[in-house]
Amino acid sequence: MLDRIPIPNPFGWEGLSTFSLLMMLAFLVGSYLLPKELERKKLDPSHSDWLIFLGILGTLVGAKIFFIFEIWDQVFIDVPGYDGKYSYPLTHWNGFPGHPGLWSSLFSGGGLVFFGGLLFGWLFITLYFRHHKLDIGAYYDAVIPAISMGYAIGRLGCFVSGDGCYGFATDARIPFFVFDFHGAHPSGVPVWNTPVMESIMAFGYFAYFQFWARYQNFRKWSIGAQFLIIHGFARLIIEFLRVNKAVIPFIDPPTLVNIPDANGNPTFLTGYYWHGFSQSQYISIALILFGVYLMFSKKLWLKEEKKA
């Protein structure tokens, strides 16, 4: 794992974040693909810059908010010797000693939840569409290939930086799909390589949308609905291998459910397992159901008649 590219300098700067570089690359590729697709669909490409900007803004805001929801039980907790389960984290930047702080986590460079970014990005963009009275369905269909490619590249950023979107330990030895984890909390144990798995799937459905589906003359909203279903299924499946706590455990949870310090990381990874649907899985199911609803309510499997 290489979380930063070291650059010699007299200021003690650690170097460029590989995650940030790949996220930037994802948005740059999206900014290249989107105006071309808008032109192809005879939509106004001048909106692409604002759509990219609002997509980035929504991604950052939503990803951080959803991250706080994921670590809520680690931020607001009863700590012996400290009063104010909720007031103390609100008034102290780093929160309780030994636990993540609300404000330090919210404004740190790490801790991003994709679904939060996706939902808030869509919210910001939808408000922009409504403000300018644009054809929402047509524009949404146009942005799907760019979103798919951006997600594929972004997941590679999680992998190279050693971020926390990896799987738990496994005895399987499958090239590309299993690797010895040496990330933000080094352990050296073999874990499921869920970032690369997701990236491969995302490159796959990007190819489907970019090179086939968008030329099929599907009805408006069809590409967007297909994305919700395909991406929802991909994320639902990968979450069975990821280190991600259950919202409501279906079976007894692992002894350790919160990521410990580096010394306890091997025990944490080797003792972890899926024990109930995570926040991301519930959102995945909601996206799938909404996509299916759109498909059947609007008969989106049908194609528009080509104009003479």
N, C-alpha and C positions, 0 to 999 in steps of 0.2 A: 504494500500500500504506500502511496506517496501523496500525503495530504497537502504538501506544499512544494513548490519548485524553488529551491534555494537560490537567491540572487545576492552576490556579495555587495554589501553597502555599508557605509559608516554609521548608519542610524540604528543598527540592531534589528532591522525589519526581517521577519522570518521568511518572507518570500511570497510568491503568488499561490493562492489557494487553487488546487486542481479542481475542486468542486465548483468554485466560482467561475473558473475558466470554461469548464464544460457547460455550465448553465448559460454563460454568455454565448458560447457557440450555439447552444440550442436556440436561443432567441434570435441570433443572427441568421441561422438557417431558416427559422420561421419567418423572419422579415424578408427573406429572399423568396420563399415559396408563396407566401400569402398574396402579394400584389399580382403575381403571375396567374394565380388561380382566380382572383377577382376579375382580371381582364378576360380570362378564358370564359368565365360565366357571364360576361358583359355586365359586371357590377363595377362600381366606382372604386378604382384602386387607391384613390387619394385618402380613403379611410384607413388604409392598412397601418400607417404609422401610429395613429391613435389606438387602433385595436391592439397592436403590439405593446404600446405603452401601458394601456389599461390592463392587458393580460399580465404583464410583468408586475404591475402594482397590486392587482388582485391576488396574484400568486403569492407574493411576499406577505401580504396582510393575512390572507386566509390560511396559508401554511403555518404561520406563527400562532394564530388563534387556535387552530385545531391541535397544534403541538401542546399548547397549554392544557387543553382538555385531556390529552393523552397522559400527561404527567400530573394531573390535578391531585391525585392521592399522594404524590410525593412532595408537592409544594405546601398543601394545607394539611398538616399532620400534627398530632399531639406529641410534643417533644418534652421530655422531663426537664424541669427547671425553667421552662419558658411558658409564659401566659399568652393567650390570644392566638388560637389556632388559625384564625383568618386575619386578624388585625396585624400580627407580627410580619407575615410575608408581604402585606400591603405597605408597611412602613419601613421595611429593611430591604435594600437593593438585592442582597444575596440570599435572602430568606433565612430559614433555620440552618445552623451549622450542620454540614454533612448532607444537606438536601438541596435540590435545585431551587433557586429563587424565582419568584414570579417575574419580576422586572428584568433580572439578569438573563433569564431564559427567553423572555419576550424580545429583547433587543440584542441577543447574541447572534453570532454569524451562523451557528448551527441550529439543528432542531426545526426541520421543515416537513410538514405533512402534505403530500401531494394532493389528496382529495380536498383538503381545505383550500389549497391554492386553486384547484380546478373550479370549485364551486364559487369562490369569491371572484375569480377571473371571469367566469361566465356571468356572474351578477353585474360586475362593472361594465362588461361589454354589452349586456342586454340593456342596461340603462342608457348606454350610448346609442344603441340602435333605436330605442324608443324616442330618445331626445331628437334624433335626426330623422325619425319616421322612415327607417330603412326596412327592407324586407328581411325580417329576422331569420326565417327558415332558410332562405337562399344564402344569406351571409354565413350562417352557422355551418351549412354544408361546405362552404368554401374554406373555412378555417380548419376543418378536421384533419387534412393531411399534414398541415403545419403543426398542429397540436400533437399528433402521433409521433412525428419525427422529433419534436422537442422533448417529449417524454422519453423516447428511446435514448437520446443523448444524455438527458438529465440523469437517468438511472445509471449510466456508465460513470457519471460524476460521483454518485454515491459509492460505487465500487472502488474507484481509484483513490478516493479520499479516505476510505476506511470508515465511512459514516455508519450509523446504526441500523441500516435497512438490510441486514444480513439475516441468515437463517440460524437455527440452532444446530448443535453438533450432530454428526451422523457418521456411521461406519462405512457408508457407501464411498466409493472412489470413482467418480464419474468426471472425466475431463470437462472443464469449463463450468460444470454445475456444482462442484464441490471444491473448496480451497481451504488452506490453513489460514485461519483468520489472524491477522496482525493489524488491527485497526485502532480506533480511538481507545479501546480497552483491550490491549494485546493479550492473546491467550495461546495461540499456536495450535489449537484443536481444529480438526476439519469440520467445516460448517457448510450448510447449503448456500450456494452462491446465488441468492435470490435477486440481487440487483442485476446480474448478467442475465438470469432467466427472464426477468421482466423486460430487459432491454431487447433481447432476442425476439420476444413476443411482440413488442411494440414496433420493432423494425418490420416484423412480418405483417402486422395490420396496416402499417404505413404503406408498404408495398401494395397491399390489396387496395387501399383507397387511392393512392397516387397513380398507379399504373393500370387499374381495371375499373373499380367501382365508379369513379367520378366521370367515366366516359359512357356509362350505361344508361344515361338519361332517366335515372330514377326520379320519382316525384320529389318535390321539395320537402325537406325535413328527413328524407330517407337516410342520407349519409350520416347526419347527426344521430339519428336513432340507432343505426347500425353501430356507430362508435360507442354509444352508451352500453349496448349489449355486449359487444366484443371486448371492450376494455373492462367492463364490469366483471365478465367471466374470468378474464386473465388475472385481474387483481384478486378476485374471490379465491381462485385456485392457489395462487402463490402465497396467500396469507396463511395457508395450512402449514407452510414450512418456515415462515418468518417468526422472529422473536417479536411478538406483539401480544399484549395482555388481552384477555377476554373481557368484554363489557359485563357479561353475566356468565360465569363459568358453568359449563355443562358437566364437567368432571372435576375432581380435586385438582386445584392448580399446583404448579411446581412449588417446591419449598422456597425458592427464590424467584420472585416475579418482577422485581425491579433490578435494573442493571447495577451491579456493585462496583467498587473500585477495581483497578486493574488486577490486584492480587486475587480477588475472588471471581474473576471473570471465567476461568476454565470451569469451575464448579457450576457457575450459573448456566453456561452454554450447554454443558453435557447433561444437566438435569432439567433442561427446558423441554417443553412439548406443547402442542396445541391443546387447549383445554376449554375452548368455547369461541364463539364468533367475536372477532375484534371490532373496533370502531370502523376500520376500513372495510371489513367484510359486510357489515350492516349497510354501509353506504354503497358498496358494490351491488348488493341485492336491490337496494332502492333504485340505482341507476338502471339495472337490468329490467326491473319491472316497469319503470318509466319508459324505457326504450321499447319494450314489448307493447306497452299501451299505445305509444305513438304509431308503431308499425301497424297495429290492427285497427286503431280508430281512424287512421288516415289511409289505410290500405297502401302502405309505402313500399310493398314489394312490387307494385305495378310500376310501369314506366310511362312517361309522358309521350304523347304522340309527337313525332318529329314534324316540325313545320316544313311545308313544301318550299 
